[in-house]
């Protein structure tokens, strides 16, 4: 199946069903906030490690 056929099939399904043929989901804000808090707590309690900074050579 070439690209043209794939795009045409996708377009037909979208028009026929009036929706995308797959679910679009994002992480809820509360889950992201909870993960950030967990990582901050880990760092504040001695977790993680230090790394030397690397200078950007501008390339």
Backbone torsions as a table, in degrees:
resi	resn	phi	psi	omega
1	UNK	NA	124.7	178.9
2	UNK	-87.7	175.6	-175.8
3	UNK	-61.6	-40.7	-178.3
4	UNK	-62.0	-43.8	179.0
5	UNK	-64.8	-42.7	-179.5
6	UNK	-62.6	-43.6	179.7
7	UNK	-65.6	-41.6	178.4
8	UNK	-62.8	-42.2	178.6
9	UNK	-64.1	-43.8	178.7
10	UNK	-59.4	-47.2	-178.9
11	UNK	-61.8	-41.3	179.4
12	UNK	-62.9	-41.6	179.8
13	UNK	-65.8	-41.8	179.9
14	UNK	-62.6	-45.2	-180.0
15	UNK	-66.3	-43.7	-178.2
16	UNK	-63.7	-46.9	-174.6
17	UNK	-90.4	-10.6	-178.1
18	UNK	58.4	33.1	176.7
19	UNK	-164.1	165.9	175.7
20	UNK	-71.1	145.2	-178.2
21	UNK	-80.8	21.9	177.5
22	UNK	-153.3	160.5	179.9
23	UNK	-87.6	138.5	175.1
24	UNK	-109.8	120.7	-177.6
25	UNK	-134.6	149.7	175.8
26	UNK	-127.5	159.3	177.1
27	UNK	-69.1	131.3	175.6
28	UNK	-61.3	147.5	-177.9
29	UNK	-54.2	-37.9	-176.7
30	UNK	-66.2	-34.1	178.6
31	UNK	-69.6	-40.3	178.4
32	UNK	-64.2	-44.6	-180.0
33	UNK	-62.4	-40.8	179.5
34	UNK	-65.4	-40.1	179.1
35	UNK	-66.5	-42.1	177.1
36	UNK	-61.6	-42.8	178.9
37	UNK	-62.7	-41.5	179.2
38	UNK	-61.7	-42.7	-179.3
39	UNK	-68.6	-40.4	177.8
40	UNK	-63.4	-45.4	178.3
41	UNK	-59.0	-41.0	178.9
42	UNK	-61.2	-45.2	180.0
43	UNK	-66.4	-41.1	-179.2
44	UNK	-68.1	-22.9	180.0
45	UNK	-98.8	21.2	174.7
46	UNK	93.1	2.5	177.9
47	UNK	-78.2	169.2	179.0
48	UNK	83.5	-176.9	179.4
49	UNK	-150.0	159.3	179.1
50	UNK	-92.3	145.9	177.7
51	UNK	-129.0	145.6	175.2
52	UNK	-68.8	143.3	176.8
53	UNK	-74.0	141.8	178.7
54	UNK	-108.9	126.5	179.2
55	UNK	-72.5	139.8	177.0
56	UNK	-82.2	126.3	-178.5
57	UNK	-85.9	4.9	175.2
58	UNK	82.0	7.9	-179.3
59	UNK	-84.8	NA	NA
